[in-house]
Amino acid sequence: MDSTWAARDLPVLDALVKYLDDAAGMSFPHLRDIAELTSLEATDVGRAAIALEGAGLITLQKVMGGGHGHWYVTDVSGYARHLVGQWPSAEQFVDELASRLDAAADDENDPERQSRLRELASAAGDVARSVFVDVATAVISKQMGA
């Protein structure tokens, strides 16, 4: 059996996350909306939604008698947001932290504080990276309800 993740399921999940984020709880996407956004056939979007629901990534509301197009999604999991890149991985978080510490050091006038910021940035980027990643993983996992 061929993988459906890259060609079907991930584009549907990405569109669902973006739609729900943009709507901010004011509306929920029907699968026919997602079919239009992704240029996928409605039946393929329905299959993707069933697979994503089965994986615990979305909450799918099925309307009887209306077919896939009338089904809609009310929620996506934190892990779904992570999969589409809306929430960072621990490694991405640590890289961003190191980058911001470097930038803060560039803007600091006090040589002692500048030196401390550069040491922190270096630690986040090098030696202490595994510790930083472990801590970031714990924080991100807690946010995602894991």
ChimeraX commands (.cxc) that place a marker at each C-alpha (Angstrom):
marker #1 position 0.00,0.00,0.00 radius 0.5
marker #1 position 1.32,3.46,-0.89 radius 0.5
marker #1 position 1.91,6.11,1.75 radius 0.5
marker #1 position -0.77,8.79,1.87 radius 0.5
marker #1 position 0.96,11.08,4.35 radius 0.5
marker #1 position 2.82,13.53,2.09 radius 0.5
marker #1 position 0.35,13.71,-0.79 radius 0.5
marker #1 position -2.95,13.63,1.09 radius 0.5
marker #1 position -2.97,13.59,4.88 radius 0.5
marker #1 position -0.32,16.24,5.64 radius 0.5
marker #1 position -1.78,18.84,3.22 radius 0.5
marker #1 position -5.23,18.27,4.73 radius 0.5
marker #1 position -3.87,18.55,8.28 radius 0.5
marker #1 position -1.94,21.70,7.40 radius 0.5
marker #1 position -5.05,23.31,5.88 radius 0.5
marker #1 position -7.14,22.33,8.92 radius 0.5
marker #1 position -4.64,23.82,11.37 radius 0.5
marker #1 position -4.39,27.05,9.38 radius 0.5
marker #1 position -8.17,27.33,8.99 radius 0.5
marker #1 position -8.85,26.76,12.70 radius 0.5
marker #1 position -6.10,29.16,13.71 radius 0.5
marker #1 position -7.38,31.88,11.35 radius 0.5
marker #1 position -11.00,31.36,12.45 radius 0.5
marker #1 position -10.04,31.57,16.15 radius 0.5
marker #1 position -13.08,29.54,17.20 radius 0.5
marker #1 position -15.56,31.58,15.16 radius 0.5
marker #1 position -16.15,28.82,12.61 radius 0.5
marker #1 position -15.17,25.23,11.88 radius 0.5
marker #1 position -14.02,23.95,8.49 radius 0.5
marker #1 position -16.26,21.61,6.56 radius 0.5
marker #1 position -14.31,19.06,4.55 radius 0.5
marker #1 position -15.58,20.61,1.33 radius 0.5
marker #1 position -13.78,23.84,2.39 radius 0.5
marker #1 position -10.58,21.89,2.89 radius 0.5
marker #1 position -11.00,20.22,-0.50 radius 0.5
marker #1 position -11.12,23.68,-2.09 radius 0.5
marker #1 position -8.10,24.91,-0.12 radius 0.5
marker #1 position -5.97,21.88,-0.96 radius 0.5
marker #1 position -7.27,21.20,-4.49 radius 0.5
marker #1 position -7.85,17.59,-3.46 radius 0.5
marker #1 position -10.96,15.61,-4.29 radius 0.5
marker #1 position -13.60,15.66,-1.55 radius 0.5
marker #1 position -13.41,11.87,-1.19 radius 0.5
marker #1 position -9.65,12.08,-0.64 radius 0.5
marker #1 position -10.12,14.79,1.99 radius 0.5
marker #1 position -12.73,12.57,3.65 radius 0.5
marker #1 position -10.31,9.63,3.68 radius 0.5
marker #1 position -7.58,11.87,5.10 radius 0.5
marker #1 position -9.92,13.16,7.80 radius 0.5
marker #1 position -10.85,9.62,8.83 radius 0.5
marker #1 position -7.15,8.69,9.02 radius 0.5
marker #1 position -6.27,11.86,10.96 radius 0.5
marker #1 position -9.14,11.27,13.37 radius 0.5
marker #1 position -8.01,7.68,13.87 radius 0.5
marker #1 position -4.53,8.92,14.73 radius 0.5
marker #1 position -5.98,11.31,17.33 radius 0.5
marker #1 position -4.87,14.41,15.41 radius 0.5
marker #1 position -8.30,15.95,14.77 radius 0.5
marker #1 position -11.82,15.96,16.19 radius 0.5
marker #1 position -14.18,15.18,13.32 radius 0.5
marker #1 position -17.92,15.78,13.52 radius 0.5
marker #1 position -19.82,13.57,11.09 radius 0.5
marker #1 position -23.16,14.82,9.82 radius 0.5
marker #1 position -25.38,11.94,8.79 radius 0.5
marker #1 position -26.76,11.94,5.28 radius 0.5
marker #1 position -24.56,14.72,4.00 radius 0.5
marker #1 position -21.49,12.82,2.89 radius 0.5
marker #1 position -17.87,13.78,3.56 radius 0.5
marker #1 position -18.40,17.35,2.35 radius 0.5
marker #1 position -20.75,18.14,5.23 radius 0.5
marker #1 position -18.45,16.74,7.91 radius 0.5
marker #1 position -16.48,19.35,9.82 radius 0.5
marker #1 position -13.51,19.56,12.17 radius 0.5
marker #1 position -13.80,21.20,15.58 radius 0.5
marker #1 position -10.29,20.76,16.93 radius 0.5
marker #1 position -6.73,19.70,16.17 radius 0.5
marker #1 position -4.31,18.27,18.71 radius 0.5
marker #1 position -1.15,19.93,19.91 radius 0.5
marker #1 position 0.79,17.18,18.19 radius 0.5
marker #1 position -0.97,18.08,14.91 radius 0.5
marker #1 position 0.26,21.65,15.32 radius 0.5
marker #1 position 3.75,20.29,15.90 radius 0.5
marker #1 position 3.59,18.08,12.79 radius 0.5
marker #1 position 2.71,20.98,10.48 radius 0.5
marker #1 position 5.37,23.21,12.02 radius 0.5
marker #1 position 3.10,25.63,13.86 radius 0.5
marker #1 position 4.65,24.60,17.17 radius 0.5
marker #1 position 8.41,24.11,17.30 radius 0.5
marker #1 position 10.29,20.96,18.06 radius 0.5
marker #1 position 12.63,21.07,21.03 radius 0.5
marker #1 position 15.60,21.43,18.69 radius 0.5
marker #1 position 13.99,24.36,16.86 radius 0.5
marker #1 position 13.16,25.99,20.20 radius 0.5
marker #1 position 16.77,25.70,21.39 radius 0.5
marker #1 position 18.12,27.06,18.08 radius 0.5
marker #1 position 15.76,30.04,18.35 radius 0.5
marker #1 position 16.76,30.59,21.98 radius 0.5
marker #1 position 20.47,30.61,21.05 radius 0.5
marker #1 position 19.78,33.02,18.20 radius 0.5
marker #1 position 17.86,35.41,20.45 radius 0.5
marker #1 position 20.54,35.27,23.12 radius 0.5
marker #1 position 23.14,36.19,20.49 radius 0.5
marker #1 position 20.98,39.07,19.31 radius 0.5
marker #1 position 20.49,40.26,22.89 radius 0.5
marker #1 position 24.27,40.17,23.39 radius 0.5
marker #1 position 24.73,42.30,20.27 radius 0.5
marker #1 position 22.36,44.91,21.72 radius 0.5
marker #1 position 23.86,44.89,25.24 radius 0.5
marker #1 position 26.10,47.81,26.25 radius 0.5
marker #1 position 27.37,46.34,29.52 radius 0.5
marker #1 position 30.42,44.15,28.69 radius 0.5
marker #1 position 29.80,41.80,31.62 radius 0.5
marker #1 position 26.16,41.18,30.67 radius 0.5
marker #1 position 27.15,40.87,27.02 radius 0.5
marker #1 position 29.68,38.19,27.96 radius 0.5
marker #1 position 27.11,36.25,30.01 radius 0.5
marker #1 position 24.58,36.36,27.17 radius 0.5
marker #1 position 27.18,35.06,24.72 radius 0.5
marker #1 position 28.08,32.24,27.13 radius 0.5
marker #1 position 24.41,31.26,27.39 radius 0.5
marker #1 position 24.02,31.38,23.62 radius 0.5
marker #1 position 27.11,29.25,23.19 radius 0.5
marker #1 position 25.88,26.72,25.78 radius 0.5
marker #1 position 22.49,26.50,24.08 radius 0.5
marker #1 position 24.20,25.95,20.75 radius 0.5
marker #1 position 26.95,23.57,21.85 radius 0.5
marker #1 position 27.87,21.75,25.03 radius 0.5
marker #1 position 24.62,22.00,26.99 radius 0.5
marker #1 position 22.43,21.47,23.91 radius 0.5
marker #1 position 21.19,18.05,25.03 radius 0.5
marker #1 position 20.15,19.45,28.42 radius 0.5
marker #1 position 18.42,22.42,26.77 radius 0.5
marker #1 position 16.66,20.07,24.33 radius 0.5
marker #1 position 15.53,17.78,27.17 radius 0.5
marker #1 position 14.11,20.74,29.10 radius 0.5
marker #1 position 12.46,22.19,25.98 radius 0.5
marker #1 position 10.99,18.77,25.13 radius 0.5
marker #1 position 9.46,18.54,28.59 radius 0.5
marker #1 position 7.98,22.03,28.34 radius 0.5
marker #1 position 6.60,21.49,24.82 radius 0.5
marker #1 position 5.21,18.06,25.74 radius 0.5
marker #1 position 3.41,19.56,28.74 radius 0.5
marker #1 position 1.91,22.26,26.49 radius 0.5
marker #1 position 0.68,19.60,24.08 radius 0.5
marker #1 position -0.92,17.62,26.90 radius 0.5
marker #1 position 1.43,14.65,26.57 radius 0.5
marker link #1:1,2 radius 0.2
marker link #1:2,3 radius 0.2
marker link #1:3,4 radius 0.2
marker link #1:4,5 radius 0.2
marker link #1:5,6 radius 0.2
marker link #1:6,7 radius 0.2
marker link #1:7,8 radius 0.2
marker link #1:8,9 radius 0.2
marker link #1:9,10 radius 0.2
marker link #1:10,11 radius 0.2
marker link #1:11,12 radius 0.2
marker link #1:12,13 radius 0.2
marker link #1:13,14 radius 0.2
marker link #1:14,15 radius 0.2
marker link #1:15,16 radius 0.2
marker link #1:16,17 radius 0.2
marker link #1:17,18 radius 0.2
marker link #1:18,19 radius 0.2
marker link #1:19,20 radius 0.2
marker link #1:20,21 radius 0.2
marker link #1:21,22 radius 0.2
marker link #1:22,23 radius 0.2
marker link #1:23,24 radius 0.2
marker link #1:24,25 radius 0.2
marker link #1:25,26 radius 0.2
marker link #1:26,27 radius 0.2
marker link #1:27,28 radius 0.2
marker link #1:28,29 radius 0.2
marker link #1:29,30 radius 0.2
marker link #1:30,31 radius 0.2
marker link #1:31,32 radius 0.2
marker link #1:32,33 radius 0.2
marker link #1:33,34 radius 0.2
marker link #1:34,35 radius 0.2
marker link #1:35,36 radius 0.2
marker link #1:36,37 radius 0.2
marker link #1:37,38 radius 0.2
marker link #1:38,39 radius 0.2
marker link #1:39,40 radius 0.2
marker link #1:40,41 radius 0.2
marker link #1:41,42 radius 0.2
marker link #1:42,43 radius 0.2
marker link #1:43,44 radius 0.2
marker link #1:44,45 radius 0.2
marker link #1:45,46 radius 0.2
marker link #1:46,47 radius 0.2
marker link #1:47,48 radius 0.2
marker link #1:48,49 radius 0.2
marker link #1:49,50 radius 0.2
marker link #1:50,51 radius 0.2
marker link #1:51,52 radius 0.2
marker link #1:52,53 radius 0.2
marker link #1:53,54 radius 0.2
marker link #1:54,55 radius 0.2
marker link #1:55,56 radius 0.2
marker link #1:56,57 radius 0.2
marker link #1:57,58 radius 0.2
marker link #1:58,59 radius 0.2
marker link #1:59,60 radius 0.2
marker link #1:60,61 radius 0.2
marker link #1:61,62 radius 0.2
marker link #1:62,63 radius 0.2
marker link #1:63,64 radius 0.2
marker link #1:64,65 radius 0.2
marker link #1:65,66 radius 0.2
marker link #1:66,67 radius 0.2
marker link #1:67,68 radius 0.2
marker link #1:68,69 radius 0.2
marker link #1:69,70 radius 0.2
marker link #1:70,71 radius 0.2
marker link #1:71,72 radius 0.2
marker link #1:72,73 radius 0.2
marker link #1:73,74 radius 0.2
marker link #1:74,75 radius 0.2
marker link #1:75,76 radius 0.2
marker link #1:76,77 radius 0.2
marker link #1:77,78 radius 0.2
marker link #1:78,79 radius 0.2
marker link #1:79,80 radius 0.2
marker link #1:80,81 radius 0.2
marker link #1:81,82 radius 0.2
marker link #1:82,83 radius 0.2
marker link #1:83,84 radius 0.2
marker link #1:84,85 radius 0.2
marker link #1:85,86 radius 0.2
marker link #1:86,87 radius 0.2
marker link #1:87,88 radius 0.2
marker link #1:88,89 radius 0.2
marker link #1:89,90 radius 0.2
marker link #1:90,91 radius 0.2
marker link #1:91,92 radius 0.2
marker link #1:92,93 radius 0.2
marker link #1:93,94 radius 0.2
marker link #1:94,95 radius 0.2
marker link #1:95,96 radius 0.2
marker link #1:96,97 radius 0.2
marker link #1:97,98 radius 0.2
marker link #1:98,99 radius 0.2
marker link #1:99,100 radius 0.2
marker link #1:100,101 radius 0.2
marker link #1:101,102 radius 0.2
marker link #1:102,103 radius 0.2
marker link #1:103,104 radius 0.2
marker link #1:104,105 radius 0.2
marker link #1:105,106 radius 0.2
marker link #1:106,107 radius 0.2
marker link #1:107,108 radius 0.2
marker link #1:108,109 radius 0.2
marker link #1:109,110 radius 0.2
marker link #1:110,111 radius 0.2
marker link #1:111,112 radius 0.2
marker link #1:112,113 radius 0.2
marker link #1:113,114 radius 0.2
marker link #1:114,115 radius 0.2
marker link #1:115,116 radius 0.2
marker link #1:116,117 radius 0.2
marker link #1:117,118 radius 0.2
marker link #1:118,119 radius 0.2
marker link #1:119,120 radius 0.2
marker link #1:120,121 radius 0.2
marker link #1:121,122 radius 0.2
marker link #1:122,123 radius 0.2
marker link #1:123,124 radius 0.2
marker link #1:124,125 radius 0.2
marker link #1:125,126 radius 0.2
marker link #1:126,127 radius 0.2
marker link #1:127,128 radius 0.2
marker link #1:128,129 radius 0.2
marker link #1:129,130 radius 0.2
marker link #1:130,131 radius 0.2
marker link #1:131,132 radius 0.2
marker link #1:132,133 radius 0.2
marker link #1:133,134 radius 0.2
marker link #1:134,135 radius 0.2
marker link #1:135,136 radius 0.2
marker link #1:136,137 radius 0.2
marker link #1:137,138 radius 0.2
marker link #1:138,139 radius 0.2
marker link #1:139,140 radius 0.2
marker link #1:140,141 radius 0.2
marker link #1:141,142 radius 0.2
marker link #1:142,143 radius 0.2
marker link #1:143,144 radius 0.2
marker link #1:144,145 radius 0.2
marker link #1:145,146 radius 0.2
view
